[in-house]
């Protein structure tokens, strides 16, 4: 009986450890972006710094906004009537979103 309990505890510990490693490997919402991204005409930019996103559209800039990274999807939480800004990180490092393709400057 004691061996079964020890085996159960060991299995449970291994399961919890592997689950926590999987979450951390997937990013777990970590803010892993840094730098300035701009669309082709330069009128729209998103700068990731200090754990915040700073969005500029046609000369109008936001204060630092919170954002989440889940896999290749970046969600900037703009709130209000604008809602969230959702960007996709492409394999070449560019970002795709409502402003078109944005390249790192």
BADOLO-53079 format. One record per atom (N, C-alpha, C): residue number from 1; residue in three letters; chain; atom name; x, y, z. Coordinates in steps of 0.001 Angstrom, whole numbers, always signed. Atoms other than C-alpha are relative to their C-alpha. Layout:
% BADOLO-53079
pagu NUM; kolkol ALA; tordo A; mimi CA; u X; v Y; w Z
...
% end
This chain:
% BADOLO-53079
pagu 1; kolkol UNK; tordo A; mimi N; u +823; v -1199; w +0
pagu 1; kolkol UNK; tordo A; mimi CA; u +0; v +0; w +0
pagu 1; kolkol UNK; tordo A; mimi C; u +867; v +1264; w +0
pagu 2; kolkol UNK; tordo A; mimi N; u -866; v -1161; w -96
pagu 2; kolkol UNK; tordo A; mimi CA; u +2781; v +2424; w +915
pagu 2; kolkol UNK; tordo A; mimi C; u +704; v +260; w -1337
pagu 3; kolkol UNK; tordo A; mimi N; u -662; v -143; w +1298
pagu 3; kolkol UNK; tordo A; mimi CA; u +4512; v +1781; w -2427
pagu 3; kolkol UNK; tordo A; mimi C; u -942; v +633; w -1016
pagu 4; kolkol UNK; tordo A; mimi N; u +968; v -584; w +912
pagu 4; kolkol UNK; tordo A; mimi CA; u +1333; v +2636; w -4327
pagu 4; kolkol UNK; tordo A; mimi C; u -177; v +1497; w +263
pagu 5; kolkol UNK; tordo A; mimi N; u +143; v -1416; w -351
pagu 5; kolkol UNK; tordo A; mimi CA; u +992; v +5956; w -2476
pagu 5; kolkol UNK; tordo A; mimi C; u +1235; v +769; w -458
pagu 6; kolkol UNK; tordo A; mimi N; u -1227; v -660; w +438
pagu 6; kolkol UNK; tordo A; mimi CA; u +4638; v +6819; w -3145
pagu 6; kolkol UNK; tordo A; mimi C; u +38; v +112; w -1525
pagu 7; kolkol UNK; tordo A; mimi N; u +37; v -19; w +1463
pagu 7; kolkol UNK; tordo A; mimi CA; u +4221; v +5908; w -6821
pagu 7; kolkol UNK; tordo A; mimi C; u -992; v +1047; w -501
pagu 8; kolkol UNK; tordo A; mimi N; u +987; v -1008; w +364
pagu 8; kolkol UNK; tordo A; mimi CA; u +1072; v +8051; w -7036
pagu 8; kolkol UNK; tordo A; mimi C; u +556; v +1406; w +197
pagu 9; kolkol UNK; tordo A; mimi N; u -571; v -1318; w -277
pagu 9; kolkol UNK; tordo A; mimi CA; u +2840; v +11022; w -5424
pagu 9; kolkol UNK; tordo A; mimi C; u +1093; v +354; w -1001
pagu 10; kolkol UNK; tordo A; mimi N; u -1069; v -240; w +974
pagu 10; kolkol UNK; tordo A; mimi CA; u +5847; v +10652; w -7725
pagu 10; kolkol UNK; tordo A; mimi C; u -587; v +313; w -1373
pagu 11; kolkol UNK; tordo A; mimi N; u +658; v -245; w +1285
pagu 11; kolkol UNK; tordo A; mimi CA; u +3592; v +10463; w -10790
pagu 11; kolkol UNK; tordo A; mimi C; u -680; v +1356; w -42
pagu 12; kolkol UNK; tordo A; mimi N; u +670; v -1301; w -74
pagu 12; kolkol UNK; tordo A; mimi CA; u +1589; v +13485; w -9671
pagu 12; kolkol UNK; tordo A; mimi C; u +1020; v +1137; w -61
pagu 13; kolkol UNK; tordo A; mimi N; u -1051; v -1025; w +20
pagu 13; kolkol UNK; tordo A; mimi CA; u +4770; v +15499; w -9037
pagu 13; kolkol UNK; tordo A; mimi C; u +576; v +141; w -1408
pagu 14; kolkol UNK; tordo A; mimi N; u -534; v -45; w +1369
pagu 14; kolkol UNK; tordo A; mimi CA; u +6102; v +14573; w -12499
pagu 14; kolkol UNK; tordo A; mimi C; u -989; v +672; w -942
pagu 15; kolkol UNK; tordo A; mimi N; u +1028; v -613; w +836
pagu 15; kolkol UNK; tordo A; mimi CA; u +2797; v +15565; w -14102
pagu 15; kolkol UNK; tordo A; mimi C; u -50; v +1512; w +215
pagu 16; kolkol UNK; tordo A; mimi N; u +27; v -1430; w -299
pagu 16; kolkol UNK; tordo A; mimi CA; u +2752; v +18955; w -12356
pagu 16; kolkol UNK; tordo A; mimi C; u +1247; v +699; w -525
pagu 17; kolkol UNK; tordo A; mimi N; u -1236; v -585; w +509
pagu 17; kolkol UNK; tordo A; mimi CA; u +6392; v +19608; w -13261
pagu 17; kolkol UNK; tordo A; mimi C; u -42; v +129; w -1512
pagu 18; kolkol UNK; tordo A; mimi N; u +59; v -81; w +1461
pagu 18; kolkol UNK; tordo A; mimi CA; u +5836; v +18790; w -16922
pagu 18; kolkol UNK; tordo A; mimi C; u -1020; v +1028; w -463
pagu 19; kolkol UNK; tordo A; mimi N; u +1001; v -1015; w +365
pagu 19; kolkol UNK; tordo A; mimi CA; u +2708; v +20974; w -17030
pagu 19; kolkol UNK; tordo A; mimi C; u +563; v +1399; w +182
pagu 20; kolkol UNK; tordo A; mimi N; u -562; v -1334; w -212
pagu 20; kolkol UNK; tordo A; mimi CA; u +4554; v +23946; w -15553
pagu 20; kolkol UNK; tordo A; mimi C; u +1092; v +302; w -1017
pagu 21; kolkol UNK; tordo A; mimi N; u -1015; v -215; w +1034
pagu 21; kolkol UNK; tordo A; mimi CA; u +7442; v +23475; w -17992
pagu 21; kolkol UNK; tordo A; mimi C; u -644; v +274; w -1355
pagu 22; kolkol UNK; tordo A; mimi N; u +704; v -230; w +1259
pagu 22; kolkol UNK; tordo A; mimi CA; u +4997; v +23319; w -20901
pagu 22; kolkol UNK; tordo A; mimi C; u -541; v +1420; w -63
pagu 23; kolkol UNK; tordo A; mimi N; u +536; v -1359; w -30
pagu 23; kolkol UNK; tordo A; mimi CA; u +3331; v +26587; w -19858
pagu 23; kolkol UNK; tordo A; mimi C; u +1124; v +1012; w -182
pagu 24; kolkol UNK; tordo A; mimi N; u -1097; v -960; w +129
pagu 24; kolkol UNK; tordo A; mimi CA; u +6666; v +28368; w -19493
pagu 24; kolkol UNK; tordo A; mimi C; u +641; v -76; w -1381
pagu 25; kolkol UNK; tordo A; mimi N; u -564; v +124; w +1347
pagu 25; kolkol UNK; tordo A; mimi CA; u +7910; v +27003; w -22847
pagu 25; kolkol UNK; tordo A; mimi C; u -887; v +663; w -1037
pagu 26; kolkol UNK; tordo A; mimi N; u +929; v -629; w +939
pagu 26; kolkol UNK; tordo A; mimi CA; u +4799; v +28318; w -24591
pagu 26; kolkol UNK; tordo A; mimi C; u -77; v +1507; w +194
pagu 27; kolkol UNK; tordo A; mimi N; u +24; v -1444; w -219
pagu 27; kolkol UNK; tordo A; mimi CA; u +5423; v +31773; w -23254
pagu 27; kolkol UNK; tordo A; mimi C; u -875; v +372; w +1171
pagu 28; kolkol UNK; tordo A; mimi N; u +861; v -261; w -1139
pagu 28; kolkol UNK; tordo A; mimi CA; u +2620; v +31703; w -20740
pagu 28; kolkol UNK; tordo A; mimi C; u -414; v +1453; w +134
pagu 29; kolkol UNK; tordo A; mimi N; u +373; v -1385; w -55
pagu 29; kolkol UNK; tordo A; mimi CA; u +1732; v +35253; w -21703
pagu 29; kolkol UNK; tordo A; mimi C; u +1183; v +934; w +241
pagu 30; kolkol UNK; tordo A; mimi N; u -1178; v -836; w -256
pagu 30; kolkol UNK; tordo A; mimi CA; u +5301; v +36482; w -21273
pagu 30; kolkol UNK; tordo A; mimi C; u +128; v +1082; w -1056
pagu 31; kolkol UNK; tordo A; mimi N; u -207; v -1118; w +913
pagu 31; kolkol UNK; tordo A; mimi CA; u +6082; v +39827; w -22797
pagu 31; kolkol UNK; tordo A; mimi C; u +1401; v -119; w -576
pagu 32; kolkol UNK; tordo A; mimi N; u -1305; v +300; w +565
pagu 32; kolkol UNK; tordo A; mimi CA; u +8894; v +38825; w -25111
pagu 32; kolkol UNK; tordo A; mimi C; u +360; v +920; w -1158
pagu 33; kolkol UNK; tordo A; mimi N; u -278; v -900; w +1114
pagu 33; kolkol UNK; tordo A; mimi CA; u +8764; v +41673; w -27625
pagu 33; kolkol UNK; tordo A; mimi C; u +715; v +1247; w +478
pagu 34; kolkol UNK; tordo A; mimi N; u -704; v -1239; w -292
pagu 34; kolkol UNK; tordo A; mimi CA; u +11021; v +44689; w -27740
pagu 34; kolkol UNK; tordo A; mimi C; u +309; v +670; w -1326
pagu 35; kolkol UNK; tordo A; mimi N; u -356; v -733; w +1206
pagu 35; kolkol UNK; tordo A; mimi CA; u +11582; v +47392; w -30320
pagu 35; kolkol UNK; tordo A; mimi C; u -1178; v +686; w -660
pagu 36; kolkol UNK; tordo A; mimi N; u +974; v -785; w +748
pagu 36; kolkol UNK; tordo A; mimi CA; u +9770; v +49605; w -32794
pagu 36; kolkol UNK; tordo A; mimi C; u -332; v -698; w -1311
pagu 37; kolkol UNK; tordo A; mimi N; u +489; v +587; w +1240
pagu 37; kolkol UNK; tordo A; mimi CA; u +7662; v +48157; w -35617
pagu 37; kolkol UNK; tordo A; mimi C; u -819; v +1056; w -735
pagu 38; kolkol UNK; tordo A; mimi N; u +732; v -1008; w +784
pagu 38; kolkol UNK; tordo A; mimi CA; u +6309; v +50342; w -38456
pagu 38; kolkol UNK; tordo A; mimi C; u -525; v -632; w -1276
pagu 39; kolkol UNK; tordo A; mimi N; u +531; v +476; w +1288
pagu 39; kolkol UNK; tordo A; mimi CA; u +4108; v +49758; w -41490
pagu 39; kolkol UNK; tordo A; mimi C; u +789; v +650; w -1131
pagu 40; kolkol UNK; tordo A; mimi N; u -801; v -418; w +1159
pagu 40; kolkol UNK; tordo A; mimi CA; u +5354; v +50500; w -45017
pagu 40; kolkol UNK; tordo A; mimi C; u +99; v +1513; w -171
pagu 41; kolkol UNK; tordo A; mimi N; u -65; v -1461; w +160
pagu 41; kolkol UNK; tordo A; mimi CA; u +4460; v +54215; w -45009
pagu 41; kolkol UNK; tordo A; mimi C; u +445; v +713; w +1277
pagu 42; kolkol UNK; tordo A; mimi N; u -494; v -576; w -1246
pagu 42; kolkol UNK; tordo A; mimi CA; u +5618; v +54762; w -41407
pagu 42; kolkol UNK; tordo A; mimi C; u -1022; v +774; w +801
pagu 43; kolkol UNK; tordo A; mimi N; u +1019; v -773; w -714
pagu 43; kolkol UNK; tordo A; mimi CA; u +2319; v +56339; w -40335
pagu 43; kolkol UNK; tordo A; mimi C; u -577; v -734; w +1207
pagu 44; kolkol UNK; tordo A; mimi N; u +479; v +780; w -1138
pagu 44; kolkol UNK; tordo A; mimi CA; u +1445; v +53511; w -37954
pagu 44; kolkol UNK; tordo A; mimi C; u +1171; v -784; w +572
pagu 45; kolkol UNK; tordo A; mimi N; u -1086; v +711; w -669
pagu 45; kolkol UNK; tordo A; mimi CA; u +3887; v +52130; w -35403
pagu 45; kolkol UNK; tordo A; mimi C; u -502; v -624; w +1290
pagu 46; kolkol UNK; tordo A; mimi N; u +203; v +593; w -1318
pagu 46; kolkol UNK; tordo A; mimi CA; u +3885; v +49877; w -32373
pagu 46; kolkol UNK; tordo A; mimi C; u +1396; v -184; w +580
pagu 47; kolkol UNK; tordo A; mimi N; u -1283; v +166; w -670
pagu 47; kolkol UNK; tordo A; mimi CA; u +6780; v +50137; w -29956
pagu 47; kolkol UNK; tordo A; mimi C; u -224; v -779; w +1286
pagu 48; kolkol UNK; tordo A; mimi N; u +52; v +820; w -1206
pagu 48; kolkol UNK; tordo A; mimi CA; u +7278; v +47475; w -27305
pagu 48; kolkol UNK; tordo A; mimi C; u +1229; v +347; w +842
pagu 49; kolkol UNK; tordo A; mimi N; u -1098; v -304; w -920
pagu 49; kolkol UNK; tordo A; mimi CA; u +9353; v +48681; w -24357
pagu 49; kolkol UNK; tordo A; mimi C; u -526; v +54; w +1430
pagu 50; kolkol UNK; tordo A; mimi N; u +339; v -20; w -1427
pagu 50; kolkol UNK; tordo A; mimi CA; u +9339; v +48388; w -20596
pagu 50; kolkol UNK; tordo A; mimi C; u -1285; v -770; w +310
pagu 51; kolkol UNK; tordo A; mimi N; u +1181; v +825; w -255
pagu 51; kolkol UNK; tordo A; mimi CA; u +6623; v +45703; w -20778
pagu 51; kolkol UNK; tordo A; mimi C; u -1308; v +612; w -442
pagu 52; kolkol UNK; tordo A; mimi N; u +1210; v -673; w +505
pagu 52; kolkol UNK; tordo A; mimi CA; u +4155; v +48038; w -22527
pagu 52; kolkol UNK; tordo A; mimi C; u +97; v +155; w -1511
pagu 53; kolkol UNK; tordo A; mimi N; u +72; v -277; w +1437
pagu 53; kolkol UNK; tordo A; mimi CA; u +3034; v +48711; w -26106
pagu 53; kolkol UNK; tordo A; mimi C; u -446; v +1447; w -182
pagu 54; kolkol UNK; tordo A; mimi N; u +317; v -1397; w +307
pagu 54; kolkol UNK; tordo A; mimi CA; u +3003; v +52283; w -27437
pagu 54; kolkol UNK; tordo A; mimi C; u -401; v +46; w -1473
pagu 55; kolkol UNK; tordo A; mimi N; u +548; v +44; w +1352
pagu 55; kolkol UNK; tordo A; mimi CA; u +784; v +52588; w -30530
pagu 55; kolkol UNK; tordo A; mimi C; u -156; v +1418; w -534
pagu 56; kolkol UNK; tordo A; mimi N; u +178; v -1287; w +676
pagu 56; kolkol UNK; tordo A; mimi CA; u +908; v +55514; w -32978
pagu 56; kolkol UNK; tordo A; mimi C; u -694; v -252; w -1328
pagu 57; kolkol UNK; tordo A; mimi N; u +735; v +97; w +1266
pagu 57; kolkol UNK; tordo A; mimi CA; u -1617; v +55894; w -35811
pagu 57; kolkol UNK; tordo A; mimi C; u -184; v +1410; w -534
pagu 58; kolkol UNK; tordo A; mimi N; u +115; v -1287; w +670
pagu 58; kolkol UNK; tordo A; mimi CA; u -1337; v +58859; w -38166
pagu 58; kolkol UNK; tordo A; mimi C; u +251; v +1151; w +982
pagu 59; kolkol UNK; tordo A; mimi N; u -396; v -1072; w -904
pagu 59; kolkol UNK; tordo A; mimi CA; u +400; v +61002; w -35548
pagu 59; kolkol UNK; tordo A; mimi C; u -645; v -2; w +1367
pagu 60; kolkol UNK; tordo A; mimi N; u +679; v +79; w -1304
pagu 60; kolkol UNK; tordo A; mimi CA; u -1911; v +60085; w -32652
pagu 60; kolkol UNK; tordo A; mimi C; u +619; v -1158; w +788
pagu 61; kolkol UNK; tordo A; mimi N; u -701; v +1019; w -785
pagu 61; kolkol UNK; tordo A; mimi CA; u -38; v +58207; w -29905
pagu 61; kolkol UNK; tordo A; mimi C; u -774; v -352; w +1269
pagu 62; kolkol UNK; tordo A; mimi N; u +607; v +451; w -1252
pagu 62; kolkol UNK; tordo A; mimi CA; u -1254; v +56173; w -26951
pagu 62; kolkol UNK; tordo A; mimi C; u +1051; v +16; w +1101
pagu 63; kolkol UNK; tordo A; mimi N; u -872; v +278; w -1132
pagu 63; kolkol UNK; tordo A; mimi CA; u +201; v +55894; w -23491
pagu 63; kolkol UNK; tordo A; mimi C; u +345; v -1483; w -71
pagu 64; kolkol UNK; tordo A; mimi N; u -362; v +1413; w -33
pagu 64; kolkol UNK; tordo A; mimi CA; u +1781; v +52557; w -22660
pagu 64; kolkol UNK; tordo A; mimi C; u -1199; v -877; w +300
pagu 65; kolkol UNK; tordo A; mimi N; u +1134; v +909; w -129
pagu 65; kolkol UNK; tordo A; mimi CA; u -752; v +49760; w -23059
pagu 65; kolkol UNK; tordo A; mimi C; u +500; v -1395; w +364
pagu 66; kolkol UNK; tordo A; mimi N; u -396; v +1376; w -293
pagu 66; kolkol UNK; tordo A; mimi CA; u -607; v +46268; w -21587
pagu 66; kolkol UNK; tordo A; mimi C; u -202; v -878; w -1227
pagu 67; kolkol UNK; tordo A; mimi N; u +160; v +945; w +1101
pagu 67; kolkol UNK; tordo A; mimi CA; u -159; v +43394; w -24024
pagu 67; kolkol UNK; tordo A; mimi C; u +342; v -1402; w +469
pagu 68; kolkol UNK; tordo A; mimi N; u -255; v +1412; w -271
pagu 68; kolkol UNK; tordo A; mimi CA; u -84; v +39599; w -24015
pagu 68; kolkol UNK; tordo A; mimi C; u +552; v -654; w -1252
pagu 69; kolkol UNK; tordo A; mimi N; u -527; v +798; w +1101
pagu 69; kolkol UNK; tordo A; mimi CA; u +1874; v +37177; w -26171
pagu 69; kolkol UNK; tordo A; mimi C; u -415; v -1445; w +254
pagu 70; kolkol UNK; tordo A; mimi N; u +407; v +1402; w -62
pagu 70; kolkol UNK; tordo A; mimi CA; u +328; v +33758; w -26792
pagu 70; kolkol UNK; tordo A; mimi C; u +405; v -635; w -1319
pagu 71; kolkol UNK; tordo A; mimi N; u -494; v +582; w +1244
pagu 71; kolkol UNK; tordo A; mimi CA; u +2333; v +31815; w -29352
pagu 71; kolkol UNK; tordo A; mimi C; u +412; v +1112; w -944
pagu 72; kolkol UNK; tordo A; mimi N; u -290; v -1030; w +1002
pagu 72; kolkol UNK; tordo A; mimi CA; u +2461; v +33983; w -32490
pagu 72; kolkol UNK; tordo A; mimi C; u -1000; v +1147; w +18
pagu 73; kolkol UNK; tordo A; mimi N; u +1021; v -1040; w -78
pagu 73; kolkol UNK; tordo A; mimi CA; u -464; v +36186; w -31432
pagu 73; kolkol UNK; tordo A; mimi C; u +326; v +987; w +1106
pagu 74; kolkol UNK; tordo A; mimi N; u -235; v -1074; w -953
pagu 74; kolkol UNK; tordo A; mimi CA; u +151; v +39524; w -29739
pagu 74; kolkol UNK; tordo A; mimi C; u -1293; v +788; w +111
pagu 75; kolkol UNK; tordo A; mimi N; u +1223; v -759; w -232
pagu 75; kolkol UNK; tordo A; mimi CA; u -2888; v +41209; w -28196
pagu 75; kolkol UNK; tordo A; mimi C; u +336; v +1221; w +838
pagu 76; kolkol UNK; tordo A; mimi N; u -203; v -1259; w -705
pagu 76; kolkol UNK; tordo A; mimi CA; u -2518; v +44867; w -27248
pagu 76; kolkol UNK; tordo A; mimi C; u -1364; v +432; w +526
pagu 77; kolkol UNK; tordo A; mimi N; u +1279; v -308; w -641
pagu 77; kolkol UNK; tordo A; mimi CA; u -5266; v +45774; w -24780
pagu 77; kolkol UNK; tordo A; mimi C; u -211; v +1518; w +26
pagu 78; kolkol UNK; tordo A; mimi N; u +233; v -1433; w +139
pagu 78; kolkol UNK; tordo A; mimi CA; u -6349; v +49219; w -25952
pagu 78; kolkol UNK; tordo A; mimi C; u -1207; v +447; w +813
pagu 79; kolkol UNK; tordo A; mimi N; u +1185; v -345; w -765
pagu 79; kolkol UNK; tordo A; mimi CA; u -9724; v +49145; w -24217
pagu 79; kolkol UNK; tordo A; mimi C; u -862; v +1025; w -710
pagu 80; kolkol UNK; tordo A; mimi N; u +892; v -1015; w +549
pagu 80; kolkol UNK; tordo A; mimi CA; u -12481; v +51644; w -24809
pagu 80; kolkol UNK; tordo A; mimi C; u -679; v -460; w -1275
pagu 81; kolkol UNK; tordo A; mimi N; u +695; v +305; w +1248
pagu 81; kolkol UNK; tordo A; mimi CA; u -14224; v +51844; w -28161
pagu 81; kolkol UNK; tordo A; mimi C; u +928; v -651; w -1019
pagu 82; kolkol UNK; tordo A; mimi N; u -954; v +556; w +954
pagu 82; kolkol UNK; tordo A; mimi CA; u -11046; v +50909; w -30035
pagu 82; kolkol UNK; tordo A; mimi C; u +124; v -1511; w +145
pagu 83; kolkol UNK; tordo A; mimi N; u -141; v +1429; w -235
pagu 83; kolkol UNK; tordo A; mimi CA; u -10951; v +47457; w -28458
pagu 83; kolkol UNK; tordo A; mimi C; u +1464; v -425; w -59
pagu 84; kolkol UNK; tordo A; mimi N; u -1349; v +533; w +28
pagu 84; kolkol UNK; tordo A; mimi CA; u -7915; v +45197; w -28607
pagu 84; kolkol UNK; tordo A; mimi C; u +586; v +49; w -1402
pagu 85; kolkol UNK; tordo A; mimi N; u -747; v +67; w +1250
pagu 85; kolkol UNK; tordo A; mimi CA; u -5279; v +45354; w -31318
pagu 85; kolkol UNK; tordo A; mimi C; u +667; v -1364; w -34
pagu 86; kolkol UNK; tordo A; mimi N; u -544; v +1348; w +108
pagu 86; kolkol UNK; tordo A; mimi CA; u -4410; v +41826; w -32459
pagu 86; kolkol UNK; tordo A; mimi C; u +981; v -41; w -1163
pagu 87; kolkol UNK; tordo A; mimi N; u -1064; v +115; w +990
pagu 87; kolkol UNK; tordo A; mimi CA; u -1146; v +41240; w -34313
pagu 87; kolkol UNK; tordo A; mimi C; u +475; v -1445; w -50
pagu 88; kolkol UNK; tordo A; mimi N; u -561; v +1333; w +162
pagu 88; kolkol UNK; tordo A; mimi CA; u +367; v +38035; w -35682
pagu 88; kolkol UNK; tordo A; mimi C; u +1470; v +131; w -343
pagu 89; kolkol UNK; tordo A; mimi N; u -1438; v -1; w +274
pagu 89; kolkol UNK; tordo A; mimi CA; u +4117; v +37445; w -35563
pagu 89; kolkol UNK; tordo A; mimi C; u +273; v -1023; w -1096
pagu 90; kolkol UNK; tordo A; mimi N; u -322; v +870; w +1127
pagu 90; kolkol UNK; tordo A; mimi CA; u +5242; v +36025; w -38918
pagu 90; kolkol UNK; tordo A; mimi C; u +1361; v -655; w +208
pagu 91; kolkol UNK; tordo A; mimi N; u -1253; v +734; w -101
pagu 91; kolkol UNK; tordo A; mimi CA; u +8124; v +33609; w -39383
pagu 91; kolkol UNK; tordo A; mimi C; u +1230; v +852; w -263
pagu 92; kolkol UNK; tordo A; mimi N; u -1141; v -861; w +321
pagu 92; kolkol UNK; tordo A; mimi CA; u +10358; v +36390; w -40750
pagu 92; kolkol UNK; tordo A; mimi C; u +193; v +1126; w +1015
pagu 93; kolkol UNK; tordo A; mimi N; u -140; v -1012; w -1041
pagu 93; kolkol UNK; tordo A; mimi CA; u +9903; v +38526; w -37603
pagu 93; kolkol UNK; tordo A; mimi C; u -882; v +1215; w -180
pagu 94; kolkol UNK; tordo A; mimi N; u +923; v -1110; w +209
pagu 94; kolkol UNK; tordo A; mimi CA; u +7402; v +40956; w -39120
pagu 94; kolkol UNK; tordo A; mimi C; u -1290; v -256; w +775
pagu 95; kolkol UNK; tordo A; mimi N; u +1307; v +109; w -643
pagu 95; kolkol UNK; tordo A; mimi CA; u +4025; v +41648; w -37536
pagu 95; kolkol UNK; tordo A; mimi C; u -1083; v +311; w -1020
pagu 96; kolkol UNK; tordo A; mimi N; u +1127; v -195; w +904
pagu 96; kolkol UNK; tordo A; mimi CA; u +751; v +41387; w -39454
pagu 96; kolkol UNK; tordo A; mimi C; u -1199; v +416; w +824
pagu 97; kolkol UNK; tordo A; mimi N; u +1175; v -467; w -714
pagu 97; kolkol UNK; tordo A; mimi CA; u -2302; v +43331; w -38366
pagu 97; kolkol UNK; tordo A; mimi C; u -803; v +950; w -846
pagu 98; kolkol UNK; tordo A; mimi N; u +862; v -902; w +757
pagu 98; kolkol UNK; tordo A; mimi CA; u -4833; v +45968; w -39351
pagu 98; kolkol UNK; tordo A; mimi C; u +765; v +1112; w -724
pagu 99; kolkol UNK; tordo A; mimi N; u -813; v -1025; w +669
pagu 99; kolkol UNK; tordo A; mimi CA; u -2004; v +48349; w -40358
pagu 99; kolkol UNK; tordo A; mimi C; u +805; v -593; w -1156
pagu 100; kolkol UNK; tordo A; mimi N; u -784; v +685; w +1023
pagu 100; kolkol UNK; tordo A; mimi CA; u -608; v +45796; w -42821
pagu 100; kolkol UNK; tordo A; mimi C; u +1205; v -678; w +654
pagu 101; kolkol UNK; tordo A; mimi N; u -1204; v +631; w -522
pagu 101; kolkol UNK; tordo A; mimi CA; u +2819; v +44247; w -42434
pagu 101; kolkol UNK; tordo A; mimi C; u +871; v +1069; w +644
pagu 102; kolkol UNK; tordo A; mimi N; u -837; v -942; w -736
pagu 102; kolkol UNK; tordo A; mimi CA; u +4976; v +45968; w -39842
pagu 102; kolkol UNK; tordo A; mimi C; u +1380; v -628; w +182
pagu 103; kolkol UNK; tordo A; mimi N; u -1379; v +468; w -113
pagu 103; kolkol UNK; tordo A; mimi CA; u +8762; v +45631; w -39913
pagu 103; kolkol UNK; tordo A; mimi C; u +695; v +691; w +1166
pagu 104; kolkol UNK; tordo A; mimi N; u -748; v -565; w -1112
pagu 104; kolkol UNK; tordo A; mimi CA; u +11133; v +46154; w -37022
pagu 104; kolkol UNK; tordo A; mimi C; u +986; v +1025; w -524
pagu 105; kolkol UNK; tordo A; mimi N; u -912; v -1097; w +395
pagu 105; kolkol UNK; tordo A; mimi CA; u +13094; v +49417; w -37287
pagu 105; kolkol UNK; tordo A; mimi C; u +1242; v -38; w +853
% end
